[in-house]
C-alpha cells in the first residue's frame, strides 16, 4: 500500500470516527433528556461517545507506524512538547488552586486540546526545519 | 553529517518531491536530510546512495570537528 492510499484510508477511518462520535453525542443528549433509564444505562450512554474516539486513536497509531523516520521523529518531538506543556500547565494550575480560588476546568477538554496542540506543534516543527 | 544530495539531485534534475517518491519518504524528510537537519538511518542513507549510483561515503560525510563546534556555538 503506497503513502497516498494509507493517507486516504486514515482519513476515511478518522472522519468516519468523528461522524459516529457526533451521532453518539446526539444519542447521548437526547436519551439522557427524554428517556427514563436505570443508572447503569445512563453511565453506558454517557461514555458511549468515547468508543469512536478510541477507534480514531488506533487509526492514528496505524498512520504513525506508516510514517517515514523523519516524520516519526518530529511527531514524537511534538508529543514531548505537548506532554511537557500539559504537565507544567496542570501542575501550575494545581499549585495555584491550593492557595487561590480558581475557575474549574472540564477534564473532557484535555484530549481535544492535546491532539489539537500536537498537530499545531508538529506543523511548527516542520516549518522550523523548512525555513 | 554533511551530504551532496542537493548537487546529485540537481545533476539529475530531480525535485525533492521526485526524490522523495523514489525513496518512499516524505518531501519534508528529503529536505531535512539535504539541509543537514536530520541524520538519516543507515537504511535510508544506503537507499539514497544506491539511487544516485554512488557509494555511501561519496554521498554522506561527517562534519569536521570545527564545523560541529561552530554549530554548537551558534
N, CA and C atoms of all chains as a GROMACS GRO file, in nm:
protein
  615
    1UNK      N    1   0.085  -0.120   0.000
    1UNK     CA    2   0.000   0.000   0.000
    1UNK      C    3   0.089   0.125   0.000
    2UNK      N    4   0.066   0.216  -0.098
    2UNK     CA    5   0.152   0.334  -0.101
    2UNK      C    6   0.103   0.442  -0.004
    3UNK      N    7   0.182   0.552   0.001
    3UNK     CA    8   0.155   0.657   0.101
    3UNK      C    9   0.017   0.720   0.086
    4UNK      N   10  -0.019   0.752  -0.040
    4UNK     CA   11  -0.147   0.821  -0.058
    4UNK      C   12  -0.264   0.730  -0.022
    5UNK      N   13  -0.252   0.599  -0.052
    5UNK     CA   14  -0.358   0.505  -0.015
    5UNK      C   15  -0.371   0.496   0.137
    6UNK      N   16  -0.253   0.493   0.205
    6UNK     CA   17  -0.255   0.488   0.351
    6UNK      C   18  -0.319   0.613   0.409
    7UNK      N   19  -0.285   0.729   0.348
    7UNK     CA   20  -0.340   0.857   0.395
    7UNK      C   21  -0.491   0.859   0.374
    8UNK      N   22  -0.536   0.811   0.256
    8UNK     CA   23  -0.680   0.806   0.227
    8UNK      C   24  -0.753   0.715   0.326
    9UNK      N   25  -0.692   0.598   0.352
    9UNK     CA   26  -0.753   0.503   0.446
    9UNK      C   27  -0.764   0.566   0.585
   10UNK      N   28  -0.655   0.637   0.626
   10UNK     CA   29  -0.656   0.701   0.758
   10UNK      C   30  -0.766   0.807   0.764
   11UNK      N   31  -0.774   0.891   0.659
   11UNK     CA   32  -0.874   0.999   0.658
   11UNK      C   33  -1.016   0.943   0.664
   12UNK      N   34  -1.040   0.832   0.590
   12UNK     CA   35  -1.173   0.769   0.591
   12UNK      C   36  -1.207   0.720   0.732
   13UNK      N   37  -1.109   0.651   0.795
   13UNK     CA   38  -1.133   0.597   0.930
   13UNK      C   39  -1.150   0.710   1.030
   14UNK      N   40  -1.067   0.816   1.016
   14UNK     CA   41  -1.071   0.925   1.112
   14UNK      C   42  -1.202   1.004   1.100
   15UNK      N   43  -1.237   1.041   0.977
   15UNK     CA   44  -1.360   1.119   0.957
   15UNK      C   45  -1.481   1.034   0.995
   16UNK      N   46  -1.478   0.905   0.960
   16UNK     CA   47  -1.587   0.813   0.998
   16UNK      C   48  -1.605   0.811   1.150
   17UNK      N   49  -1.492   0.804   1.222
   17UNK     CA   50  -1.497   0.802   1.369
   17UNK      C   51  -1.558   0.931   1.423
   18UNK      N   52  -1.521   1.044   1.362
   18UNK     CA   53  -1.572   1.173   1.408
   18UNK      C   54  -1.723   1.185   1.383
   19UNK      N   55  -1.769   1.131   1.269
   19UNK     CA   56  -1.913   1.134   1.238
   19UNK      C   57  -1.989   1.050   1.340
   20UNK      N   58  -1.937   0.929   1.367
   20UNK     CA   59  -2.001   0.841   1.466
   20UNK      C   60  -2.000   0.908   1.604
   21UNK      N   61  -1.889   0.976   1.636
   21UNK     CA   62  -1.878   1.047   1.764
   21UNK      C   63  -1.991   1.151   1.776
   22UNK      N   64  -2.010   1.230   1.672
   22UNK     CA   65  -2.114   1.334   1.676
   22UNK      C   66  -2.254   1.272   1.687
   23UNK      N   67  -2.275   1.161   1.616
   23UNK     CA   68  -2.404   1.092   1.625
   23UNK      C   69  -2.428   1.041   1.767
   24UNK      N   70  -2.323   0.985   1.828
   24UNK     CA   71  -2.339   0.931   1.963
   24UNK      C   72  -2.357   1.042   2.066
   25UNK      N   73  -2.299   1.159   2.040
   25UNK     CA   74  -2.322   1.274   2.129
   25UNK      C   75  -2.471   1.313   2.124
   26UNK      N   76  -2.526   1.311   2.002
   26UNK     CA   77  -2.669   1.343   1.986
   26UNK      C   78  -2.754   1.237   2.057
   27UNK      N   79  -2.718   1.108   2.036
   27UNK     CA   80  -2.791   0.999   2.102
   27UNK      C   81  -2.784   1.015   2.253
   28UNK      N   82  -2.662   1.047   2.301
   28UNK     CA   83  -2.641   1.065   2.445
   28UNK      C   84  -2.731   1.177   2.500
   29UNK      N   85  -2.727   1.293   2.433
   29UNK     CA   86  -2.803   1.410   2.481
   29UNK      C   87  -2.952   1.382   2.484
   30UNK      N   88  -3.003   1.328   2.372
   30UNK     CA   89  -3.147   1.304   2.364
   30UNK      C   90  -3.193   1.195   2.461
   31UNK      N   91  -3.118   1.085   2.468
   31UNK     CA   92  -3.163   0.975   2.554
   31UNK      C   93  -3.157   1.013   2.702
   32UNK      N   94  -3.057   1.091   2.742
   32UNK     CA   95  -3.049   1.132   2.883
   32UNK      C   96  -3.160   1.231   2.918
   33UNK      N   97  -3.199   1.311   2.818
   33UNK     CA   98  -3.303   1.411   2.844
   33UNK      C   99  -3.443   1.350   2.837
   34UNK      N  100  -3.464   1.261   2.740
   34UNK     CA  101  -3.600   1.218   2.710
   34UNK      C  102  -3.638   1.081   2.769
   35UNK      N  103  -3.539   0.996   2.794
   35UNK     CA  104  -3.572   0.860   2.838
   35UNK      C  105  -3.547   0.843   2.988
   36UNK      N  106  -3.628   0.760   3.048
   36UNK     CA  107  -3.609   0.728   3.189
   36UNK      C  108  -3.531   0.596   3.196
   37UNK      N  109  -3.403   0.606   3.225
   37UNK     CA  110  -3.318   0.486   3.220
   37UNK      C  111  -3.259   0.458   3.358
   38UNK      N  112  -3.227   0.330   3.384
   38UNK     CA  113  -3.157   0.300   3.510
   38UNK      C  114  -3.016   0.364   3.508
   39UNK      N  115  -2.957   0.377   3.626
   39UNK     CA  116  -2.828   0.448   3.637
   39UNK      C  117  -2.719   0.383   3.551
   40UNK      N  118  -2.713   0.247   3.555
   40UNK     CA  119  -2.606   0.180   3.479
   40UNK      C  120  -2.616   0.211   3.329
   41UNK      N  121  -2.742   0.222   3.281
   41UNK     CA  122  -2.761   0.251   3.138
   41UNK      C  123  -2.725   0.398   3.108
   42UNK      N  124  -2.752   0.485   3.205
   42UNK     CA  125  -2.712   0.626   3.188
   42UNK      C  126  -2.560   0.638   3.178
   43UNK      N  127  -2.491   0.557   3.261
   43UNK     CA  128  -2.342   0.558   3.258
   43UNK      C  129  -2.294   0.511   3.121
   44UNK      N  130  -2.354   0.401   3.073
   44UNK     CA  131  -2.314   0.346   2.942
   44UNK      C  132  -2.336   0.448   2.831
   45UNK      N  133  -2.455   0.509   2.831
   45UNK     CA  134  -2.489   0.607   2.727
   45UNK      C  135  -2.396   0.729   2.735
   46UNK      N  136  -2.361   0.769   2.858
   46UNK     CA  137  -2.275   0.886   2.875
   46UNK      C  138  -2.135   0.864   2.817
   47UNK      N  139  -2.081   0.744   2.841
   47UNK     CA  140  -1.943   0.720   2.792
   47UNK      C  141  -1.939   0.657   2.652
   48UNK      N  142  -2.055   0.631   2.595
   48UNK     CA  143  -2.061   0.570   2.461
   48UNK      C  144  -1.981   0.648   2.355
   49UNK      N  145  -1.985   0.783   2.354
   49UNK     CA  146  -1.910   0.857   2.251
   49UNK      C  147  -1.759   0.838   2.255
   50UNK      N  148  -1.708   0.780   2.364
   50UNK     CA  149  -1.563   0.757   2.373
   50UNK      C  150  -1.520   0.648   2.273
   51UNK      N  151  -1.610   0.554   2.246
   51UNK     CA  152  -1.576   0.439   2.159
   51UNK      C  153  -1.518   0.480   2.023
   52UNK      N  154  -1.586   0.568   1.947
   52UNK     CA  155  -1.527   0.606   1.817
   52UNK      C  156  -1.395   0.682   1.832
   53UNK      N  157  -1.377   0.750   1.946
   53UNK     CA  158  -1.250   0.820   1.967
   53UNK      C  159  -1.136   0.721   1.985
   54UNK      N  160  -1.167   0.607   2.050
   54UNK     CA  161  -1.065   0.501   2.064
   54UNK      C  162  -1.030   0.446   1.926
   55UNK      N  163  -1.134   0.430   1.841
   55UNK     CA  164  -1.110   0.384   1.702
   55UNK      C  165  -1.022   0.484   1.628
   56UNK      N  166  -1.049   0.614   1.649
   56UNK     CA  167  -0.968   0.718   1.583
   56UNK      C  168  -0.824   0.712   1.632
   57UNK      N  169  -0.806   0.683   1.761
   57UNK     CA  170  -0.672   0.673   1.817
   57UNK      C  171  -0.594   0.558   1.750
   58UNK      N  172  -0.661   0.443   1.731
   58UNK     CA  173  -0.592   0.330   1.668
   58UNK      C  174  -0.563   0.358   1.520
   59UNK      N  175  -0.652   0.435   1.456
   59UNK     CA  176  -0.626   0.475   1.317
   59UNK      C  177  -0.502   0.565   1.312
   60UNK      N  178  -0.492   0.656   1.409
   60UNK     CA  179  -0.377   0.746   1.414
   60UNK      C  180  -0.248   0.667   1.441
   61UNK      N  181  -0.260   0.566   1.529
   61UNK     CA  182  -0.143   0.482   1.562
   61UNK      C  183  -0.093   0.408   1.437
   62UNK      N  184  -0.188   0.355   1.359
   62UNK     CA  185  -0.152   0.285   1.235
   62UNK      C  186  -0.085   0.381   1.138
   63UNK      N  187  -0.137   0.505   1.132
   63UNK     CA  188  -0.078   0.606   1.043
   63UNK      C  189   0.063   0.640   1.089
   64UNK      N  190   0.082   0.652   1.221
   64UNK     CA  191   0.215   0.683   1.276
   64UNK      C  192   0.316   0.577   1.232
   65UNK      N  193   0.276   0.450   1.240
   65UNK     CA  194   0.367   0.341   1.204
   65UNK      C  195   0.406   0.346   1.056
   66UNK      N  196   0.318   0.404   0.974
   66UNK     CA  197   0.344   0.410   0.830
   66UNK      C  198   0.427   0.534   0.792
   67UNK      N  199   0.452   0.625   0.888
   67UNK     CA  200   0.529   0.745   0.857
   67UNK      C  201   0.675   0.711   0.832
   68UNK      N  202   0.746   0.801   0.761
   68UNK     CA  203   0.890   0.779   0.744
   68UNK      C  204   0.962   0.821   0.872
   69UNK      N  205   1.092   0.788   0.878
   69UNK     CA  206   1.167   0.808   1.003
   69UNK      C  207   1.170   0.954   1.049
   70UNK      N  208   1.176   1.047   0.953
   70UNK     CA  209   1.184   1.188   0.988
   70UNK      C  210   1.052   1.236   1.050
   71UNK      N  211   0.940   1.199   0.986
   71UNK     CA  212   0.810   1.241   1.036
   71UNK      C  213   0.779   1.173   1.171
   72UNK      N  214   0.829   1.048   1.188
   72UNK     CA  215   0.813   0.981   1.317
   72UNK      C  216   0.887   1.058   1.426
   73UNK      N  217   1.009   1.102   1.393
   73UNK     CA  218   1.090   1.176   1.492
   73UNK      C  219   1.020   1.307   1.529
   74UNK      N  220   0.970   1.378   1.427
   74UNK     CA  221   0.902   1.506   1.454
   74UNK      C  222   0.772   1.486   1.533
   75UNK      N  223   0.698   1.379   1.497
   75UNK     CA  224   0.573   1.350   1.568
   75UNK      C  225   0.602   1.321   1.715
   76UNK      N  226   0.708   1.244   1.741
   76UNK     CA  227   0.748   1.215   1.879
   76UNK      C  228   0.788   1.342   1.953
   77UNK      N  229   0.864   1.427   1.886
   77UNK     CA  230   0.907   1.552   1.950
   77UNK      C  231   0.787   1.642   1.980
   78UNK      N  232   0.691   1.645   1.887
   78UNK     CA  233   0.570   1.727   1.908
   78UNK      C  234   0.492   1.676   2.029
   79UNK      N  235   0.482   1.542   2.043
   79UNK     CA  236   0.413   1.487   2.160
   79UNK      C  237   0.488   1.520   2.289
   80UNK      N  238   0.620   1.516   2.282
   80UNK     CA  239   0.700   1.550   2.400
   80UNK      C  240   0.672   1.695   2.443
   81UNK      N  241   0.669   1.785   2.345
   81UNK     CA  242   0.637   1.925   2.374
   81UNK      C  243   0.498   1.937   2.436
   82UNK      N  244   0.401   1.866   2.375
   82UNK     CA  245   0.262   1.877   2.421
   82UNK      C  246   0.247   1.820   2.562
   83UNK      N  247   0.312   1.707   2.589
   83UNK     CA  248   0.305   1.648   2.724
   83UNK      C  249   0.371   1.743   2.824
   84UNK      N  250   0.483   1.802   2.786
   84UNK     CA  251   0.552   1.898   2.873
   84UNK      C  252   0.462   2.017   2.905
   85UNK      N  253   0.400   2.073   2.802
   85UNK     CA  254   0.311   2.190   2.821
   85UNK      C  255   0.193   2.151   2.912
   86UNK      N  256   0.134   2.032   2.883
   86UNK     CA  257   0.018   1.987   2.962
   86UNK      C  258   0.056   1.964   3.108
   87UNK      N  259   0.168   1.895   3.131
   87UNK     CA  260   0.210   1.863   3.268
   87UNK      C  261   0.244   1.991   3.345
   88UNK      N  262   0.321   2.080   3.284
   88UNK     CA  263   0.360   2.202   3.355
   88UNK      C  264   0.240   2.292   3.380
   89UNK      N  265   0.149   2.305   3.280
   89UNK     CA  266   0.034   2.393   3.300
   89UNK      C  267  -0.060   2.336   3.406
   90UNK      N  268  -0.079   2.200   3.407
   90UNK     CA  269  -0.167   2.142   3.508
   90UNK      C  270  -0.102   2.150   3.647
   91UNK      N  271   0.031   2.138   3.651
   91UNK     CA  272   0.100   2.150   3.780
   91UNK      C  273   0.089   2.293   3.835
   92UNK      N  274   0.109   2.390   3.745
   92UNK     CA  275   0.097   2.531   3.786
   92UNK      C  276  -0.046   2.560   3.834
   93UNK      N  277  -0.144   2.506   3.757
   93UNK     CA  278  -0.285   2.524   3.796
   93UNK      C  279  -0.310   2.464   3.935
   94UNK      N  280  -0.258   2.343   3.956
   94UNK     CA  281  -0.276   2.275   4.084
   94UNK      C  282  -0.212   2.351   4.198
   95UNK      N  283  -0.092   2.403   4.174
   95UNK     CA  284  -0.022   2.481   4.278
   95UNK      C  285  -0.103   2.606   4.314
   96UNK      N  286  -0.153   2.674   4.210
   96UNK     CA  287  -0.233   2.795   4.234
   96UNK      C  288  -0.364   2.761   4.305
   97UNK      N  289  -0.424   2.646   4.263
   97UNK     CA  290  -0.554   2.607   4.320
   97UNK      C  291  -0.544   2.576   4.469
   98UNK      N  292  -0.422   2.537   4.514
   98UNK     CA  293  -0.404   2.510   4.657
   98UNK      C  294  -0.410   2.638   4.739
   99UNK      N  295  -0.379   2.750   4.677
   99UNK     CA  296  -0.370   2.878   4.751
   99UNK      C  297  -0.482   2.976   4.716
  100UNK      N  298  -0.534   2.963   4.592
  100UNK     CA  299  -0.634   3.060   4.548
  100UNK      C  300  -0.756   2.988   4.494
  101UNK      N  301  -0.866   3.062   4.487
  101UNK     CA  302  -0.988   3.008   4.429
  101UNK      C  303  -0.982   3.027   4.277
  102UNK      N  304  -0.976   2.915   4.204
  102UNK     CA  305  -0.963   2.923   4.057
  102UNK      C  306  -1.088   2.869   3.988
  103UNK      N  307  -1.117   2.916   3.867
  103UNK     CA  308  -1.231   2.858   3.792
  103UNK      C  309  -1.203   2.711   3.760
  104UNK      N  310  -1.310   2.629   3.762
  104UNK     CA  311  -1.288   2.486   3.734
  104UNK      C  312  -1.265   2.464   3.584
  105UNK      N  313  -1.188   2.361   3.551
  105UNK     CA  314  -1.160   2.327   3.411
  105UNK      C  315  -1.216   2.189   3.384
  106UNK      N  316  -1.297   2.176   3.279
  106UNK     CA  317  -1.356   2.048   3.245
  106UNK      C  318  -1.248   1.956   3.188
  107UNK      N  319  -1.230   1.839   3.250
  107UNK     CA  320  -1.125   1.746   3.205
  107UNK      C  321  -1.151   1.690   3.066
  108UNK      N  322  -1.277   1.697   3.022
  108UNK     CA  323  -1.309   1.647   2.887
  108UNK      C  324  -1.240   1.732   2.780
  109UNK      N  325  -1.195   1.853   2.819
  109UNK     CA  326  -1.128   1.940   2.722
  109UNK      C  327  -0.983   1.900   2.698
  110UNK      N  328  -0.929   1.818   2.791
  110UNK     CA  329  -0.786   1.785   2.783
  110UNK      C  330  -0.751   1.716   2.651
  111UNK      N  331  -0.831   1.615   2.615
  111UNK     CA  332  -0.796   1.538   2.495
  111UNK      C  333  -0.798   1.621   2.366
  112UNK      N  334  -0.907   1.695   2.338
  112UNK     CA  335  -0.901   1.778   2.216
  112UNK      C  336  -0.790   1.881   2.218
  113UNK      N  337  -0.760   1.935   2.337
  113UNK     CA  338  -0.650   2.033   2.347
  113UNK      C  339  -0.516   1.966   2.316
  114UNK      N  340  -0.497   1.845   2.372
  114UNK     CA  341  -0.370   1.774   2.350
  114UNK      C  342  -0.351   1.740   2.202
  115UNK      N  343  -0.455   1.683   2.139
  115UNK     CA  344  -0.439   1.641   2.000
  115UNK      C  345  -0.434   1.762   1.905
  116UNK      N  346  -0.515   1.865   1.937
  116UNK     CA  347  -0.509   1.988   1.857
  116UNK      C  348  -0.374   2.056   1.871
  117UNK      N  349  -0.328   2.065   1.996
  117UNK     CA  350  -0.197   2.127   2.022
  117UNK      C  351  -0.084   2.050   1.959
  118UNK      N  352  -0.095   1.918   1.962
  118UNK     CA  353   0.008   1.834   1.900
  118UNK      C  354   0.018   1.861   1.750
  119UNK      N  355  -0.098   1.869   1.685
  119UNK     CA  356  -0.098   1.897   1.540
  119UNK      C  357  -0.036   2.032   1.510
  120UNK      N  358  -0.067   2.131   1.593
  120UNK     CA  359  -0.012   2.265   1.573
  120UNK      C  360   0.140   2.265   1.592
  121UNK      N  361   0.186   2.201   1.700
  121UNK     CA  362   0.331   2.196   1.727
  121UNK      C  363   0.404   2.121   1.616
  122UNK      N  364   0.342   2.012   1.568
  122UNK     CA  365   0.405   1.936   1.459
  122UNK      C  366   0.425   2.024   1.336
  123UNK      N  367   0.323   2.103   1.303
  123UNK     CA  368   0.335   2.193   1.187
  123UNK      C  369   0.444   2.297   1.211
  124UNK      N  370   0.454   2.347   1.335
  124UNK     CA  371   0.558   2.445   1.367
  124UNK      C  372   0.698   2.383   1.353
  125UNK      N  373   0.713   2.257   1.397
  125UNK     CA  374   0.843   2.190   1.386
  125UNK      C  375   0.881   2.168   1.240
  126UNK      N  376   0.782   2.129   1.158
  126UNK     CA  377   0.808   2.110   1.014
  126UNK      C  378   0.848   2.243   0.952
  127UNK      N  379   0.774   2.348   0.988
  127UNK     CA  380   0.802   2.482   0.934
  127UNK      C  381   0.943   2.527   0.974
  128UNK      N  382   0.980   2.500   1.101
  128UNK     CA  383   1.112   2.540   1.152
  128UNK      C  384   1.224   2.471   1.074
  129UNK      N  385   1.206   2.342   1.044
  129UNK     CA  386   1.308   2.268   0.970
  129UNK      C  387   1.313   2.309   0.823
  130UNK      N  388   1.203   2.366   0.773
  130UNK     CA  389   1.198   2.402   0.630
  130UNK      C  390   1.228   2.549   0.604
  131UNK      N  391   1.243   2.628   0.711
  131UNK     CA  392   1.261   2.774   0.690
  131UNK      C  393   1.399   2.801   0.631
  132UNK      N  394   2.594   1.571   1.002
  132UNK     CA  395   2.650   1.500   0.887
  132UNK      C  396   2.623   1.582   0.760
  133UNK      N  397   2.726   1.603   0.682
  133UNK     CA  398   2.711   1.675   0.555
  133UNK      C  399   2.678   1.577   0.442
  134UNK      N  400   2.628   1.630   0.332
  134UNK     CA  401   2.596   1.541   0.220
  134UNK      C  402   2.597   1.618   0.088
  135UNK      N  403   2.594   1.542  -0.021
  135UNK     CA  404   2.595   1.602  -0.156
  135UNK      C  405   2.462   1.580  -0.227
  136UNK      N  406   2.358   1.561  -0.150
  136UNK     CA  407   2.230   1.525  -0.210
  136UNK      C  408   2.179   1.634  -0.305
  137UNK      N  409   2.192   1.760  -0.263
  137UNK     CA  410   2.141   1.869  -0.346
  137UNK      C  411   2.209   1.870  -0.483
  138UNK      N  412   2.342   1.851  -0.480
  138UNK     CA  413   2.420   1.850  -0.605
  138UNK      C  414   2.379   1.732  -0.693
  139UNK      N  415   2.374   1.614  -0.629
  139UNK     CA  416   2.339   1.493  -0.705
  139UNK      C  417   2.197   1.501  -0.762
  140UNK      N  418   2.111   1.562  -0.685
  140UNK     CA  419   1.972   1.578  -0.729
  140UNK      C  420   1.965   1.675  -0.847
  141UNK      N  421   2.041   1.785  -0.834
  141UNK     CA  422   2.042   1.886  -0.941
  141UNK      C  423   2.098   1.828  -1.071
  142UNK      N  424   2.203   1.744  -1.058
  142UNK     CA  425   2.263   1.681  -1.178
  142UNK      C  426   2.161   1.597  -1.253
  143UNK      N  427   2.067   1.539  -1.180
  143UNK     CA  428   1.966   1.452  -1.242
  143UNK      C  429   1.835   1.528  -1.270
  144UNK      N  430   1.833   1.655  -1.230
  144UNK     CA  431   1.714   1.739  -1.248
  144UNK      C  432   1.592   1.681  -1.176
  145UNK      N  433   1.618   1.630  -1.056
  145UNK     CA  434   1.510   1.574  -0.976
  145UNK      C  435   1.467   1.678  -0.873
  146UNK      N  436   1.338   1.692  -0.853
  146UNK     CA  437   1.289   1.778  -0.745
  146UNK      C  438   1.297   1.699  -0.614
  147UNK      N  439   1.281   1.770  -0.503
  147UNK     CA  440   1.279   1.700  -0.374
  147UNK      C  441   1.164   1.600  -0.370
  148UNK      N  442   1.049   1.640  -0.426
  148UNK     CA  443   0.932   1.552  -0.426
  148UNK      C  444   0.960   1.426  -0.509
  149UNK      N  445   1.027   1.445  -0.624
  149UNK     CA  446   1.057   1.329  -0.710
  149UNK      C  447   1.150   1.231  -0.637
  150UNK      N  448   1.252   1.287  -0.570
  150UNK     CA  449   1.343   1.201  -0.493
  150UNK      C  450   1.269   1.131  -0.379
  151UNK      N  451   1.183   1.208  -0.312
  151UNK     CA  452   1.105   1.151  -0.200
  151UNK      C  453   1.018   1.035  -0.250
  152UNK      N  454   0.954   1.054  -0.365
  152UNK     CA  455   0.868   0.948  -0.421
  152UNK      C  456   0.949   0.823  -0.453
  153UNK      N  457   1.070   0.843  -0.508
  153UNK     CA  458   1.154   0.727  -0.543
  153UNK      C  459   1.198   0.652  -0.417
  154UNK      N  460   1.217   0.728  -0.307
  154UNK     CA  461   1.265   0.667  -0.183
  154UNK      C  462   1.151   0.617  -0.095
  155UNK      N  463   1.030   0.662  -0.124
  155UNK     CA  464   0.915   0.624  -0.041
  155UNK      C  465   0.912   0.697   0.091
  156UNK      N  466   0.962   0.821   0.093
  156UNK     CA  467   0.956   0.904   0.215
  156UNK      C  468   0.888   1.037   0.180
  157UNK      N  469   0.867   1.120   0.282
  157UNK     CA  470   0.803   1.249   0.258
  157UNK      C  471   0.903   1.350   0.200
  158UNK      N  472   0.849   1.454   0.133
  158UNK     CA  473   0.937   1.560   0.081
  158UNK      C  474   1.009   1.630   0.195
  159UNK      N  475   0.938   1.643   0.309
  159UNK     CA  476   1.000   1.707   0.426
  159UNK      C  477   1.123   1.629   0.473
  160UNK      N  478   1.117   1.496   0.464
  160UNK     CA  479   1.231   1.414   0.506
  160UNK      C  480   1.350   1.439   0.416
  161UNK      N  481   1.327   1.444   0.285
  161UNK     CA  482   1.437   1.471   0.190
  161UNK      C  483   1.496   1.609   0.218
  162UNK      N  484   1.409   1.707   0.238
  162UNK     CA  485   1.455   1.843   0.265
  162UNK      C  486   1.539   1.849   0.394
  163UNK      N  487   1.491   1.780   0.498
  163UNK     CA  488   1.563   1.783   0.626
  163UNK      C  489   1.699   1.715   0.615
  164UNK      N  490   1.705   1.603   0.542
  164UNK     CA  491   1.833   1.534   0.525
  164UNK      C  492   1.928   1.620   0.442
  165UNK      N  493   1.875   1.675   0.334
  165UNK     CA  494   1.955   1.758   0.242
  165UNK      C  495   2.017   1.878   0.316
  166UNK      N  496   1.940   1.937   0.406
  166UNK     CA  497   1.987   2.056   0.477
  166UNK      C  498   2.063   2.022   0.605
  167UNK      N  499   2.082   1.893   0.630
  167UNK     CA  500   2.157   1.852   0.749
  167UNK      C  501   2.080   1.868   0.879
  168UNK      N  502   1.947   1.882   0.869
  168UNK     CA  503   1.865   1.896   0.989
  168UNK      C  504   1.830   1.760   1.048
  169UNK      N  505   1.843   1.656   0.968
  169UNK     CA  506   1.810   1.520   1.013
  169UNK      C  507   1.914   1.424   0.958
  170UNK      N  508   1.976   1.347   1.049
  170UNK     CA  509   2.070   1.243   1.005
  170UNK      C  510   1.990   1.119   0.968
  171UNK      N  511   2.000   1.074   0.843
  171UNK     CA  512   1.916   0.959   0.803
  171UNK      C  513   1.964   0.830   0.869
  172UNK      N  514   1.874   0.733   0.875
  172UNK     CA  515   1.913   0.599   0.923
  172UNK      C  516   2.007   0.539   0.820
  173UNK      N  517   2.077   0.433   0.858
  173UNK     CA  518   2.168   0.366   0.763
  173UNK      C  519   2.091   0.318   0.641
  174UNK      N  520   1.971   0.264   0.665
  174UNK     CA  521   1.890   0.212   0.554
  174UNK      C  522   1.859   0.321   0.452
  175UNK      N  523   1.813   0.438   0.504
  175UNK     CA  524   1.777   0.547   0.413
  175UNK      C  525   1.901   0.602   0.343
  176UNK      N  526   2.012   0.610   0.416
  176UNK     CA  527   2.136   0.658   0.356
  176UNK      C  528   2.182   0.565   0.244
  177UNK      N  529   2.174   0.434   0.267
  177UNK     CA  530   2.212   0.337   0.163
  177UNK      C  531   2.115   0.347   0.044
  178UNK      N  532   1.987   0.364   0.074
  178UNK     CA  533   1.887   0.375  -0.034
  178UNK      C  534   1.917   0.497  -0.122
  179UNK      N  535   1.953   0.609  -0.056
  179UNK     CA  536   1.984   0.730  -0.132
  179UNK      C  537   2.108   0.710  -0.218
  180UNK      N  538   2.212   0.654  -0.157
  180UNK     CA  539   2.337   0.632  -0.231
  180UNK      C  540   2.314   0.540  -0.350
  181UNK      N  541   2.238   0.434  -0.328
  181UNK     CA  542   2.209   0.337  -0.435
  181UNK      C  543   2.132   0.405  -0.548
  182UNK      N  544   2.036   0.488  -0.510
  182UNK     CA  545   1.954   0.558  -0.610
  182UNK      C  546   2.039   0.650  -0.697
  183UNK      N  547   2.139   0.712  -0.636
  183UNK     CA  548   2.227   0.802  -0.711
  183UNK      C  549   2.343   0.725  -0.779
  184UNK      N  550   2.350   0.593  -0.754
  184UNK     CA  551   2.457   0.512  -0.813
  184UNK      C  552   2.593   0.547  -0.756
  185UNK      N  553   2.596   0.585  -0.629
  185UNK     CA  554   2.721   0.625  -0.563
  185UNK      C  555   2.745   0.535  -0.442
  186UNK      N  556   2.870   0.542  -0.392
  186UNK     CA  557   2.898   0.476  -0.265
  186UNK      C  558   2.849   0.568  -0.154
  187UNK      N  559   2.812   0.508  -0.042
  187UNK     CA  560   2.752   0.588   0.066
  187UNK      C  561   2.849   0.698   0.114
  188UNK      N  562   2.980   0.666   0.116
  188UNK     CA  563   3.077   0.766   0.164
  188UNK      C  564   3.100   0.878   0.063
  189UNK      N  565   3.050   0.858  -0.060
  189UNK     CA  566   3.059   0.966  -0.160
  189UNK      C  567   2.936   1.059  -0.153
  190UNK      N  568   2.836   1.016  -0.081
  190UNK     CA  569   2.716   1.098  -0.066
  190UNK      C  570   2.714   1.166   0.072
  191UNK      N  571   2.747   1.087   0.174
  191UNK     CA  572   2.745   1.140   0.311
  191UNK      C  573   2.886   1.142   0.368
  192UNK      N  574   2.918   1.247   0.440
  192UNK     CA  575   3.048   1.253   0.508
  192UNK      C  576   3.033   1.332   0.638
  193UNK      N  577   3.113   1.294   0.738
  193UNK     CA  578   3.096   1.359   0.869
  193UNK      C  579   3.138   1.505   0.867
  194UNK      N  580   3.076   1.582   0.956
  194UNK     CA  581   3.117   1.722   0.970
  194UNK      C  582   3.256   1.726   1.032
  195UNK      N  583   3.333   1.828   0.991
  195UNK     CA  584   3.464   1.845   1.056
  195UNK      C  585   3.439   1.889   1.199
  196UNK      N  586   3.534   1.859   1.288
  196UNK     CA  587   3.519   1.894   1.430
  196UNK      C  588   3.493   2.044   1.446
  197UNK      N  589   3.564   2.126   1.367
  197UNK     CA  590   3.548   2.272   1.380
  197UNK      C  591   3.406   2.315   1.339
  198UNK      N  592   3.348   2.245   1.237
  198UNK     CA  593   3.211   2.274   1.194
  198UNK      C  594   3.114   2.248   1.308
  199UNK      N  595   3.134   2.132   1.375
  199UNK     CA  596   3.046   2.094   1.486
  199UNK      C  597   3.055   2.197   1.597
  200UNK      N  598   3.180   2.239   1.629
  200UNK     CA  599   3.199   2.338   1.735
  200UNK      C  600   3.128   2.469   1.700
  201UNK      N  601   3.142   2.510   1.573
  201UNK     CA  602   3.078   2.635   1.530
  201UNK      C  603   2.926   2.626   1.542
  202UNK      N  604   2.872   2.507   1.502
  202UNK     CA  605   2.727   2.489   1.509
  202UNK      C  606   2.679   2.496   1.654
  203UNK      N  607   2.757   2.433   1.745
  203UNK     CA  608   2.718   2.433   1.886
  203UNK      C  609   2.722   2.574   1.943
  204UNK      N  610   2.825   2.653   1.900
  204UNK     CA  611   2.834   2.791   1.949
  204UNK      C  612   2.716   2.873   1.900
  205UNK      N  613   2.672   2.847   1.774
  205UNK     CA  614   2.558   2.921   1.718
  205UNK      C  615   2.428   2.872   1.779
   0.00000   0.00000   0.00000
